[in-house]
């Protein structure tokens, strides 16, 4: 999380990330967020690259990996403190 929190536009990306799990796909998530699936996928890939691991498994519904679950918990805690 420390590496990710130093990146540009970290908070909007984390806010989008915590919405992803449970949706059928990125298109459904993007609709809820009022974004495009391409932009959301780009943000997710960027976060995963920076974090160094896969956060979301592309299953239906979208689910976090074991490492992603811990990351999402930390992201939610951070966002709740703002």
C-alpha positions in Angstrom: 0.0 0.0 0.0 2.9 2.4 0.7 4.1 2.2 -2.8 0.6 2.7 -4.2 -0.2 5.6 -1.9 2.7 7.6 -3.4 1.3 7.4 -6.9 -0.5 10.2 -8.7 -4.3 10.1 -8.4 -4.1 7.4 -5.7 -7.3 8.2 -3.9 -9.6 8.2 -6.9 -8.1 4.9 -8.1 -8.5 3.3 -4.6 -12.1 4.6 -4.5 -12.8 2.9 -7.8 -10.9 -0.3 -6.8 -13.0 -1.0 -3.7 -16.2 -1.0 -5.8 -15.0 -3.7 -8.2 -15.5 -6.9 -6.2 -18.9 -8.5 -6.6 -19.7 -7.0 -10.0 -20.1 -9.3 -13.0 -17.4 -7.6 -15.0 -15.5 -4.2 -15.3 -18.2 -2.9 -17.6 -20.8 -3.3 -14.9 -18.5 -1.7 -12.4 -17.7 1.2 -14.7 -21.4 1.8 -15.3 -21.9 2.2 -11.5 -19.0 4.5 -11.3 -20.0 6.6 -14.3 -16.7 5.7 -16.1 -15.7 3.6 -19.0 -14.6 0.0 -18.7 -11.4 0.8 -20.5 -10.5 3.5 -18.1 -11.3 1.3 -15.1 -9.2 -1.6 -16.6 -6.3 0.8 -17.1 -6.5 2.0 -13.5 -6.7 -1.6 -12.2 -3.7 -2.7 -14.3 -1.8 0.3 -13.1 -2.5 -0.4 -9.4 -1.6 -4.1 -9.9 1.6 -3.2 -11.6 2.6 -0.8 -8.9 1.5 -3.2 -6.1 3.4 -6.0 -7.8 0.6 -8.6 -7.6 -2.9 -9.3 -9.0 -5.6 -7.7 -6.9 -8.7 -8.8 -8.8 -9.3 -12.1 -10.4 -11.3 -11.7 -13.7 -13.9 -14.2 -12.8 -17.7 -13.7 -12.8 -18.4 -12.1 -10.4 -15.1 -10.3 -10.0 -13.3 -11.4 -6.8 -10.1 -10.3 -5.0 -7.1 -12.6 -4.8 -5.8 -13.5 -1.4 -3.3 -10.7 -1.6 -6.0 -8.5 -3.1 -8.3 -9.1 -0.2 -5.7 -7.8 2.2 -5.0 -4.9 -0.1 -8.7 -4.0 -0.4 -9.1 -4.1 3.4 -6.2 -1.7 3.8 -7.6 0.5 1.0 -11.0 0.7 2.7 -9.4 1.5 6.1 -7.4 4.3 4.5 -10.5 5.7 2.7 -12.6 5.5 5.8 -10.0 7.6 7.7 -10.3 10.5 5.2 
